[in-house]
């Protein structure tokens, strides 16, 4: 509840608060989402070859089966809240606001020892509207698996398994 409180307190364009969090309690619905992931993950695995394919096969890319909590996060794309402030020239700001909310949730959860995984390997995630019975004007942003991690590490799994090293911080900061 603390992590959700922090998520719902995130900054948003025009104070639009466009995030919609759906806790997936129905096991049948959760299994449909997991099956969607499995199909998409198998397709993704087959798109790689050689060493990358071997590494990909070892990665834990979804904790939905094991995690006690699955949360689908959507953006209400036509919310009247905030009266459109900041969206006329940059309409993507609503989605960025939802991502900021997810980041707040993630940081709060981690501060309490709870792990969060962002599962993004899905075929046609717009089908989640039907599976989760949400309005079609809600754009799917994330599926989060939430629970206590099996192991703690200060290094991201993708670094530990050799998928992608962290870039040097000088890569990200530019001065003009």
DRENPA-120126 format. One line per 5 residues: number of its first residue (from 1); their letters; for each residue x, y, z of C-alpha. Coordinates in nm, 2 decimals. Layout:
NUM	A	X,Y,Z  ...
END
This chain:
1	XXXXX	0.00,0.00,0.00  0.29,0.24,0.07  0.43,0.18,-0.27  0.10,0.24,-0.43  0.05,0.56,-0.23
6	XXXXX	0.39,0.68,-0.36  0.29,0.58,-0.72  -0.03,0.78,-0.69  0.16,1.08,-0.56  0.38,1.10,-0.86
11	XXXXX	0.41,1.42,-1.06  0.20,1.43,-1.38  0.15,1.67,-1.67  -0.12,1.92,-1.57  -0.17,1.71,-1.26
16	XXXXX	-0.37,1.48,-1.49  -0.29,1.17,-1.28  -0.36,0.94,-1.59  -0.23,0.62,-1.43  -0.47,0.33,-1.38
21	XXXXX	-0.33,0.03,-1.18  -0.52,-0.30,-1.21  -0.43,-0.57,-0.96  -0.48,-0.90,-1.13  -0.64,-1.12,-0.87
26	XXXXX	-0.83,-1.36,-1.10  -0.60,-1.66,-1.16  -0.76,-1.73,-1.50  -0.68,-1.38,-1.62  -0.33,-1.40,-1.49
31	XXXXX	-0.28,-1.73,-1.67  -0.40,-1.57,-2.00  -0.14,-1.30,-1.95  0.13,-1.55,-1.87  0.04,-1.76,-2.18
36	XXXXX	0.07,-1.44,-2.39  0.42,-1.38,-2.25  0.53,-1.74,-2.31  0.43,-1.72,-2.68  0.60,-1.38,-2.73
41	XXXXX	0.90,-1.49,-2.53  0.95,-1.80,-2.75  0.92,-1.59,-3.06  1.18,-1.34,-2.92  1.42,-1.63,-2.83
46	XXXXX	1.40,-1.76,-3.19  1.48,-1.41,-3.32  1.83,-1.44,-3.17  2.12,-1.67,-3.27  2.45,-1.79,-3.12
51	XXXXX	2.57,-1.65,-2.79  2.28,-1.40,-2.76  2.03,-1.68,-2.80  2.20,-1.88,-2.53  2.21,-1.58,-2.29
56	XXXXX	1.85,-1.49,-2.37  1.74,-1.84,-2.28  1.90,-1.81,-1.93  1.74,-1.47,-1.85  1.44,-1.45,-1.61
61	XXXXX	1.22,-1.21,-1.81  0.90,-1.27,-1.62  0.82,-1.33,-1.26  0.45,-1.34,-1.32  0.42,-1.71,-1.24
66	XXXXX	0.61,-1.69,-0.91  0.53,-1.34,-0.79  0.24,-1.31,-0.55  0.12,-0.99,-0.71  0.07,-0.89,-1.08
71	XXXXX	-0.02,-0.53,-1.16  -0.12,-0.41,-1.51  -0.06,-0.04,-1.55  -0.25,0.17,-1.80  -0.27,0.53,-1.92
76	XXXXX	-0.61,0.69,-1.95  -0.54,0.85,-2.28  -0.82,1.09,-2.29  -0.86,1.19,-1.93  -1.03,1.53,-1.87
81	XXXXX	-0.83,1.57,-1.55  -0.57,1.84,-1.58  -0.77,2.01,-1.86  -0.51,1.92,-2.13  -0.24,2.14,-1.97
86	XXXXX	0.10,2.05,-2.12  -0.04,1.80,-2.37  -0.13,2.01,-2.68  0.22,2.01,-2.82  0.35,1.70,-2.64
91	XXXXX	0.06,1.45,-2.62  0.30,1.17,-2.51  0.34,1.35,-2.17  0.04,1.15,-2.03  0.23,0.82,-2.09
96	XXXXX	0.55,0.97,-1.95  0.35,1.07,-1.64  0.24,0.70,-1.60  0.61,0.59,-1.63  0.70,0.84,-1.36
101	XXXXX	0.43,0.69,-1.14  0.57,0.34,-1.20  0.92,0.46,-1.11  0.78,0.60,-0.78  0.62,0.26,-0.71
106	XXXXX	0.94,0.08,-0.80  1.16,0.29,-0.58  0.92,0.27,-0.28  0.89,-0.11,-0.32  1.26,-0.16,-0.33
111	XXXXX	1.31,0.07,-0.03  1.09,-0.18,0.16  1.28,-0.49,0.02  1.01,-0.58,-0.23  1.12,-0.66,-0.58
116	XXXXX	0.95,-0.53,-0.90  0.99,-0.67,-1.25  0.86,-0.49,-1.56  0.75,-0.75,-1.80  0.74,-0.61,-2.16
121	XXXXX	0.74,-0.92,-2.38  0.39,-0.96,-2.50  0.21,-1.01,-2.83  -0.07,-0.76,-2.89  -0.09,-0.62,-2.54
126	XXXXX	-0.41,-0.43,-2.64  -0.58,-0.76,-2.58  -0.53,-0.69,-2.21  -0.83,-0.45,-2.24  -1.05,-0.75,-2.30
131	XXXXX	-0.87,-0.99,-2.05  -0.88,-0.73,-1.77  -1.21,-0.57,-1.87  -1.09,-0.22,-1.88  -1.20,0.07,-2.11
136	XXXXX	-1.05,0.07,-2.46  -0.92,0.43,-2.40  -0.68,0.29,-2.15  -0.34,0.24,-2.31  -0.14,-0.05,-2.17
141	XXXXX	0.20,0.07,-2.04  0.33,-0.21,-1.81  0.28,-0.54,-1.65  0.46,-0.55,-1.31  0.54,-0.86,-1.11
146	XXXXX	0.58,-0.78,-0.75  0.72,-0.99,-0.46  1.03,-1.06,-0.26  1.33,-1.13,-0.47  1.49,-1.48,-0.47
151	XXXXX	1.83,-1.32,-0.45  1.95,-0.97,-0.39  2.21,-0.81,-0.61  2.34,-0.46,-0.68  2.39,-0.54,-1.04
156	XXXXX	2.10,-0.58,-1.29  2.05,-0.93,-1.41  2.11,-0.83,-1.77  2.46,-0.72,-1.67  2.53,-1.03,-1.46
161	XXXXX	2.44,-1.26,-1.74  2.64,-1.07,-2.00  2.35,-0.94,-2.21  2.44,-0.57,-2.19  2.71,-0.39,-1.98
166	XXXXX	2.63,-0.06,-1.81  2.75,0.23,-2.02  2.99,0.48,-1.87  2.80,0.77,-1.71  2.98,1.01,-1.94
171	XXXXX	2.76,0.87,-2.22  2.45,1.03,-2.07  2.56,1.38,-1.98  2.62,1.64,-2.25  2.72,2.00,-2.21
176	X	2.68,2.27,-2.48
END
